[in-house]
Structure formats: structure tokens, C-alpha cells
Amino acid sequence: MAGILPAFFKVSIYLQLKKIIMKKFLFNAQAKGGTGKSMLTYLMALKNETNERSYFIDLDSSVKTSAHQLKFLQGKQPPRFAIMNLLDIRDKIDRQLLFENLLELSKKEYDEFYFDFGAPESDQLPSLFSKDYNIEEFRQIQDELNAKFVFNVIVAGGGAYEASTKYLQKIVDLISGAFEVNIYINQASFANHQHLIDELKYYASVRKNKINSVNLFGDFDITTAPHKNILNLIEQGKGIESYVFVEKIKIQKELSKL
């Protein structure tokens, strides 16, 4: 009995430590361009500006918006931002390069890694799940990295609604509860169309086993001066210290949603 207890406690401590050091990889994805992926990534970075355990990666090969909007993270020590390219000479995702990058990132002294997947990269994600690998193989990769994969799918309204919801449905059906999936609704793009937001919430409610949460972000009315100023600060890649008075109150309200 005396020999069993120490062994039990050793295993218990090991499992607790493993849980503590588990990495989280969060993928902000949407195949439809202009839906707000980079804005969401910016807001997440702003919320984590003083969190030195978070790391942000721009994977967008097309416009590199996050490289501009996350200027406030660049130059920090320890490093908090990087640009990576996952496409080969055919403009296809190099899956080996993807896994190698994830492996290298998992060795870094950070807890959370946020990825801004560009439209081209997001468009090819489903094929990785269905053609090159199956979901179980992705789960094995996740376990090998001692990590948790989280897929944040951005949905916008207006002319982007149909395309972005089709992409959402494709991701949800393919992942089918194997990984955490969150819906992020670009609120400003649904002006005067609350029923579509309600439709998305209902869609998620009947798929509770496949969708973890529904979140709103980006409630910026571009017809008002404070919101215009906020969007300008986002475009310029400014940190939280650049927000003052009304803009600061509004941006803090946005960050509280995340």
C-alpha cells in the first residue's frame, strides 16, 4: 500500500501538469473575404495586449491585414507576432508545412496561439479534413502536440451572408463535434437584420453537440464619429493606450464580448 500511494500521486501530479501546460491553437477562419476575420483577430490581440503568454500569427497570403493591424504587438519582447506562409507554389496549403509550424509553435513558451487564416487558406481547410486527412488523424495531431484546436468561424451579413453561412455549415458538418467550433457574428454587417442573427443563434442551438458558442463582435456604426475613429485606430494598428474617452469606453465594451 505504501508503494502504491506515491505512484498514484506521481501520476496525478503528471496529469495536472499536463493539463496546465496544454497549448491552445485558435483558428479564425472564413473563406469569404471581407467578413471581419482580421478585425476579430485585432480585437482578440487588443484584449491580450498585456498577456505575454499569447502569440498571434498572420497566415493570410492575400492581403496581410493583420500584419498592419497588429503593429502594436510587433517589436515586443518576448515576441508576440509572426507572419507565416502555408501555400506552396501551386497556391495550395502545404499540410506538412502546416504541421511543422504547429509543432515549432508548440515548443514556444506561450499558452495561446491565434491564427488569422486568410480567405485562400480558409477555403482549403475543408479539403484538409476530408481529402488529405480525416478528423481522427487531426485529433491525433492535436494530442501529439498536447494542444487544443479551436475553430472560430466568422459570419457576416449583407452580401456575404449566404457564402459565409455555407462555409460555416461545411466546417460544422466536417468537424462534427471533434473540435470546439465557435461562431463569431460581425454585428455591424447585420444592421436592420436582427432576424438573421436570431437565425444563426437558432442554428447553433439545435447543434449544441457541434457548436460551442455564438459571439457578437464589431458593433461599429460608421456613421458616428467615435466609431469612425475606432476603425481608423484599428486600421493603423494602434494599441489600447491610443483609445481615449468615448472611444475607450466603446472598445472596452467590445473586448468584454470576447
C-alpha positions in Angstrom: 0.0 0.0 0.0 2.8 2.4 0.9 4.3 1.8 -2.6 1.0 2.4 -4.4 0.2 5.8 -3.0 3.4 7.6 -4.1 2.9 6.2 -7.6 -0.7 7.3 -7.6 0.3 10.8 -6.6 3.0 11.0 -9.2 0.5 10.1 -11.9 -2.0 12.6 -10.5 0.6 15.4 -10.5 1.8 14.5 -14.0 -1.8 14.7 -15.3 -2.4 18.0 -13.6 0.8 19.5 -15.0 0.0 18.2 -18.5 -3.4 19.9 -18.3 -1.8 23.1 -17.1 0.7 23.3 -19.9 -1.7 22.3 -22.7 -1.5 24.7 -25.6 -4.5 26.2 -27.3 -4.5 26.9 -31.1 -7.3 29.2 -32.2 -8.0 29.5 -35.9 -10.0 32.5 -37.1 -11.4 31.3 -40.5 -13.8 32.2 -43.2 -13.4 31.5 -46.9 -15.5 34.6 -47.9 -13.3 37.7 -47.9 -14.1 40.9 -46.1 -16.2 39.3 -43.3 -14.1 40.6 -40.4 -11.5 37.9 -39.7 -8.7 40.4 -39.3 -10.9 42.7 -37.1 -11.8 39.8 -34.8 -8.1 38.9 -34.6 -7.2 42.6 -33.8 -9.8 42.7 -31.0 -8.5 39.4 -29.6 -5.0 40.8 -29.7 -6.1 44.1 -28.1 -7.7 42.1 -25.3 -4.5 40.2 -24.8 -2.1 43.1 -25.3 -0.6 42.7 -21.8 -0.8 38.9 -21.8 2.7 37.8 -22.7 1.5 34.2 -22.9 -0.4 34.9 -26.1 1.0 34.8 -29.6 -0.5 36.0 -32.9 0.1 34.7 -36.4 -0.9 36.2 -39.8 -1.4 33.3 -42.2 -3.2 35.4 -44.8 -1.2 35.2 -48.1 -3.5 37.6 -49.9 -3.7 40.9 -48.1 -1.8 40.5 -44.8 -4.2 42.8 -43.0 -3.2 41.5 -39.5 0.4 42.4 -40.3 -0.8 46.0 -40.4 -3.4 46.0 -37.7 -1.2 44.2 -35.1 1.6 46.7 -35.2 1.1 47.4 -31.5 2.3 43.8 -30.8 5.3 43.9 -33.1 8.7 44.6 -31.6 7.6 43.5 -28.1 9.8 41.2 -26.0 9.2 38.4 -25.8 8.0 38.3 -29.4 4.2 38.3 -29.8 3.6 38.3 -33.6 4.7 36.4 -36.7 3.9 36.1 -40.4 3.7 32.6 -41.8 3.0 31.2 -45.3 1.4 27.9 -45.7 0.9 27.8 -49.5 3.1 26.0 -51.9 4.0 27.1 -55.5 0.5 25.9 -56.6 -1.1 28.1 -54.0 -2.3 25.0 -52.1 -1.9 24.5 -48.4 1.3 22.6 -47.7 -0.1 20.3 -45.0 3.4 19.2 -44.0 4.4 22.8 -43.5 1.3 23.5 -41.5 2.0 20.6 -39.1 5.7 21.5 -38.8 4.8 25.1 -38.0 2.3 23.9 -35.3 5.0 21.7 -33.9 7.5 24.5 -33.7 5.0 26.9 -32.2 4.0 24.3 -29.5 7.6 24.3 -28.3 7.4 28.1 -27.6 6.7 29.4 -24.1 3.2 30.6 -24.9 -0.2 29.3 -23.9 -2.4 30.5 -26.7 -1.8 30.9 -30.4 -4.2 33.0 -32.5 -4.2 32.5 -36.3 -5.7 34.9 -38.9 -6.5 32.4 -41.7 -6.8 34.3 -45.0 -9.6 33.6 -47.4 -7.5 31.4 -49.6 -6.2 29.3 -46.7 -9.7 29.1 -45.1 -11.1 27.9 -48.4 -8.8 25.0 -48.4 -9.3 23.9 -44.7 -12.3 21.7 -45.5 -10.3 19.7 -48.0 -7.6 19.0 -45.4 -10.4 17.5 -43.2 -12.0 15.5 -46.0 -9.4 14.6 -48.6 -5.8 14.7 -47.1 -6.6 13.6 -43.6 -9.7 12.5 -41.6 -10.9 14.1 -38.4 -9.4 11.3 -36.2 -6.0 11.9 -37.7 -6.3 15.6 -36.8 -7.3 14.7 -33.3 -4.1 12.6 -33.1 -2.0 15.5 -34.2 -3.7 17.7 -31.6 -2.9 15.1 -28.9 0.7 14.7 -30.0 1.1 18.4 -29.6 -0.6 18.3 -26.2 -2.9 21.0 -27.5 -6.5 22.0 -28.1 -7.6 23.1 -31.5 -10.4 25.7 -31.6 -12.1 26.9 -34.8 -13.7 30.3 -34.8 -15.8 30.8 -37.9 -16.7 34.4 -38.8 -20.1 35.2 -40.3 -21.0 38.5 -41.9 -24.3 39.8 -43.1 -25.3 41.6 -46.3 -23.9 40.2 -49.5 -21.6 38.0 -47.5 -24.3 36.2 -45.6 -25.0 33.3 -47.9 -21.4 32.5 -48.7 -20.2 32.8 -45.1 -23.0 30.7 -43.7 -22.4 28.0 -46.3 -18.8 27.9 -45.2 -19.9 27.7 -41.5 -22.2 24.7 -42.3 -19.4 23.0 -44.2 -16.9 23.3 -41.3 -19.5 22.3 -38.7 -20.5 19.2 -40.7 -16.9 18.1 -41.3 -15.7 18.7 -37.7 -18.9 17.3 -36.3 -18.0 17.9 -32.7 -14.5 16.6 -32.8 -13.1 20.1 -32.1 -14.5 23.2 -30.5 -16.3 25.4 -33.0 -17.4 28.9 -32.2 -19.4 31.3 -34.4 -18.4 35.0 -34.4 -21.0 37.3 -35.9 -19.8 40.6 -37.4 -22.6 42.6 -35.8 -22.3 45.8 -37.8 -22.8 43.9 -41.0 -26.3 42.8 -39.8 -27.7 46.3 -39.4 -31.5 46.2 -39.5 -31.4 42.4 -40.0 -31.6 41.1 -36.4 -33.7 38.2 -37.6 -30.6 36.8 -39.4 -28.6 36.9 -36.1 -31.5 35.1 -34.5 -31.4 32.5 -37.3 -27.8 31.9 -36.6 -28.4 31.5 -32.9 -31.2 29.0 -33.6 -28.9 27.1 -36.0 -26.3 26.8 -33.2 -28.9 25.9 -30.5 -30.0 22.8 -32.4 -26.4 21.8 -32.9 -25.2 22.1 -29.3 -23.1 19.0 -29.7 -21.2 20.6 -32.6 -21.1 24.3 -31.8 -19.7 25.6 -28.6 -20.8 29.3 -28.6 -22.2 32.2 -30.6 -20.5 35.5 -30.1 -21.0 39.0 -31.4 -18.3 41.5 -32.3 -17.6 44.6 -34.3 -20.7 46.7 -33.3 -19.3 49.8 -35.0 -21.7 52.3 -36.6 -19.6 54.0 -39.3 -22.0 56.9 -39.4 -20.9 58.2 -36.0 -17.6 60.0 -35.3 -16.5 57.8 -32.3 -16.9 54.6 -34.3 -15.1 56.1 -37.3 -12.2 57.0 -35.0 -12.1 53.5 -33.7 -12.0 51.9 -37.1 -9.2 54.3 -38.0 -7.2 53.3 -34.9 -7.8 49.6 -35.9 -6.6 50.2 -39.4 -3.5 52.0 -38.1 -2.7 49.1 -35.7 -2.9 51.1 -32.5 -2.8 49.6 -29.0 -5.2 50.3 -26.2 -3.3 53.4 -25.0 -4.4 55.2 -28.2 -8.1 55.0 -27.2 -9.4 57.8 -25.1 -12.7 59.0 -23.6 -15.8 57.7 -25.7 -13.6 55.5 -27.9 -12.0 53.8 -24.9 -15.4 53.1 -23.3 -16.7 51.6 -26.6 -13.7 49.5 -27.3 -13.7 48.1 -23.8 -17.3 47.1 -24.3 -16.3 45.3 -27.4 -13.5 43.5 -25.7 -15.8 42.4 -22.9 -17.7 40.3 -25.5 -14.8 38.1 -26.3 
